[in-house]
Amino acid sequence: MKILRTLTLVIIVLLIGGGAGYYFYTNAPKPVVTEKSVIVPQVPYIEVEIASQSIPVYTRGRVTAAKVHKVASSVSALVVDVSDSLVKGAFVNKGDILVELDESHIILDIAQQQATLDQVKLKLEEVEANARVAKRQTGKNASEYARFVPQLRYANSQVAAAQAALDYAYKQLEETKIRAPIDGKVIESYVHQGDLLQASAPVAVIYSMNQAEIRLPINDQQLDIIGFKDQLSSEQGPRFTPEVKLGSYQDDGEWTGYIVRKDGERGQNQLMYVVAQVNADSMINASGKSLLPGSFVEAEIKGRVIDDLRILPREVLQPGNIIWLLDDDNRLHSQEVAVIYRGRDQVYIDTLLPKGTRVVSGGFHRLAEGTRVIPISQSSNKNN
């Protein structure tokens, strides 16, 4: 009987549990099903354009005058007068008297040299007279000394030396007036009235306003791109002088120059330096501003024309020289390209991409091969 009661109790518990389970199962809340949409990314793109043009090379440098003259005194004398134009920043014309020196000691020297010349000329006449007498009195076998040949030679050389000394003294007299060697601007002045100048003492520094030069650092790749050569043989045609656009940091003015030469050695930074020259007719820009020595300028060098360039914004290039292309199904594909040059804003490649090839722009770095995207066209790439 005890076993029967236990068995009955177990059956009752199972029935109650089964009924409760059935109740909860049939009355359970229905799951909420939501549809999750797949977001297709939107990417901007540009189309490849093919062009034949020069690649601009950007660099910077400091303007210097092409001609700088260091004026010095060639005589030792006291400064008796200094021109009002001999001040820093003043303009002078070629031939203007900058400094006048005391000339009294040179006038004395001229008088002494004139006296010496007169004396040796008198001696020359005396020797010539003796030579005429000796010529009549001596025979053909007489020595040169007896015929006064060496005496005449010595007397003539004495006259020539005395004449040269007198000419030099007159030249020294002219140089007591120190004149401007060129048209230009005074950038340094070293003398004042009353100074005692020694020969070769500096007087002033004057630079020409007719031409300016700028040394511009570039690397070997940039030098090859602009195509500049110092010297060309006749078979290579006329010399190519790349154009340079110069811009100031202080305004929007622009000057035009040309690369005329390069340095013969590398700088300490292992870069080459090319020299841009701006001529007189370009020293003043359209805004009326002069290209002054000492100015720091940015330069854009326009080199040789390269055919069939693919020019793209620099942001499209990924690490490893990879760009992302869009196929006809709007799927992404990566491609490695050969880069000719990375410019400031653009990249120049020579991989044969057909015109109109769609290239992803916008600087994306987490794109996956084969991903379907929604392409958004951007304006065409503008060539520099």
Number of C-alpha atoms within 10 A of each C-alpha: 6 7 8 9 10 11 11 12 12 12 12 12 11 12 12 12 12 12 12 12 12 12 11 11 10 9 9 9 8 6 6 5 6 6 5 6 6 6 7 10 11 11 16 18 22 23 20 19 19 19 15 11 16 18 27 21 20 18 16 17 20 15 21 21 21 17 15 17 15 12 21 17 20 16 19 19 21 17 20 16 18 18 13 9 17 26 19 15 14 14 17 22 14 11 12 16 19 20 25 20 24 18 21 11 11 20 15 12 18 20 13 15 21 17 14 19 21 15 14 20 19 14 17 21 14 13 20 18 13 16 19 12 13 16 15 9 11 12 11 7 7 12 11 10 12 17 21 20 14 12 18 20 12 14 20 19 14 19 20 15 15 21 19 14 19 21 15 14 21 16 12 19 20 14 17 23 19 21 18 22 17 18 17 23 21 22 16 19 16 15 19 16 14 14 14 16 20 14 12 12 16 17 19 22 20 27 23 22 22 16 19 23 22 27 21 24 22 18 13 10 11 20 18 13 19 23 16 21 16 14 11 12 8 8 6 8 8 10 14 18 20 18 20 23 17 23 19 15 10 9 9 8 17 20 21 20 23 19 26 19 17 19 14 10 10 13 11 7 8 12 14 20 21 20 18 27 24 26 17 12 10 18 20 18 14 10 10 9 13 14 26 15 18 12 14 19 21 18 25 17 24 22 24 19 15 13 12 15 23 22 20 25 20 17 15 21 25 15 8 9 13 14 20 24 20 22 14 7 10 15 17 19 17 17 11 14 17 12 14 16 17 16 15 11 10 21 20 19 19 16 15 12 15 12 12 12 15 21 25 26 23 16 14 15 11 5 12 12 11 14 13 16 17 14 18 12 15 13 9 13 14 10 14 11
